[in-house]
Amino acid sequence: MINNYNKCSLIANRDGMAWEFASKVCEYIKKREDADLSRKKSAFIDNIVNTNPEIKDHPLLINLTGSIFDNFRNQDGNSVELNELKIRKFPDGEHVPIVTSNIRGSNCYFIHDSNLNPDTWLSQLVTTRDSLRSSSANRITFVLPYFKFNRQDRKDRSRTSVNTRVIAEATDIHNGKILTLDVHSKATEALYRYATFDGLLSYTTVVEYLRKECPTILENLVVVSPDVGGGERAQSLGNRLGISEIVIGYKIRGESGVEKIHYPTGVDFTNRKILMVDDIIDTGNTYVKASEEAKRLGAVEVYVYATHGLFTEGYHAVLHNSDKIFLSDTITQPFDSRYSFTQVAKSKITIIPFTDLFGEAIYRINRNIKRFGLLVFW
């Protein structure tokens, strides 16, 4: 029988955007387990038949062998389950997270809601951590599709907080794990002393999607990073696409933010397509400036891939300066309830699903599979 130690318990808040994400992850894991069991069943029957060649000519005996295997497996019960996290609120706004099911001894994967306000996201993360610990979970994994507070990873001025360190201290528990996608700062892993940090990369999934769904975009394409900080991301994606032309811009900042994007001297985008790559779209101002400069240098089409789409100042400016925008489903669009998804947004924004990637990662983590195959970590 499957010991409760190995049971995979996915946990998410039904009232938030994470529930749908968690449901798709759970569905993937169940399909993955069914396929795995099917292979094991075939191997089990083959082994019995090879050991006892005389039953080859007796289909009923072979079927009985399969039924015996199914009977043992059915006694195990489900090895993956989706459990609800309820958030009880007091009149003054305080909250208490409650895990609705018995998760004692289970491997718990708390899938957090990336659409929450950052302060709410942090407070729920901290209190849910304690709720899971008091529930006697065997191992706790914080699944953070978008790792918030990660842009402040160093002390850039006096008397300020290093927010990335704060989150690490809040989630650095013994026998714990962090699972996230395209974390902004690679230095984050070094902040964890006890928990294991697994930073998935999105590029393999993005390349597969573009080649299958949008192959014409890849013709005559230049991969561009709007700033030096995203240069490694652009290089990584370009290498996987088989594109050797990688251009890295640099920002000129003013008091009001990014005022202009410059590209290296001699860069000519005449009649070329541009794919700009970064991990976050916040206000979108960087993309607007980068797109304007690329078009001035002759670019005919501008595409954008950003893992996490915040669009804190709406969609209009970025959409106006882009032919198409590719985003992951780590954040549900529209991110801010003040902005609606117009027909223009629906036609220009494409969401690439990453629930299968998270599902595969959780499946392999839970079963202690050492080889991660196509999964890409730092």
Helices and strands as residue ranges (DSSP letters): G 4-6, E 8-12, H 18-51, G 53-57, H 59-74, E 80-89, E 95-99, E 107-111, H 118-134, E 139-144, H 163-171, E 176-181, G 186-191, E 196-200, H 203-213, G 215-218, E 221-225, G 228-230, H 231-241, E 246-248, E 250-254, E 257-262, E 273-281, H 285-296, E 301-309, H 316-320, E 324-328, H 343-348, E 349-352, H 355-366
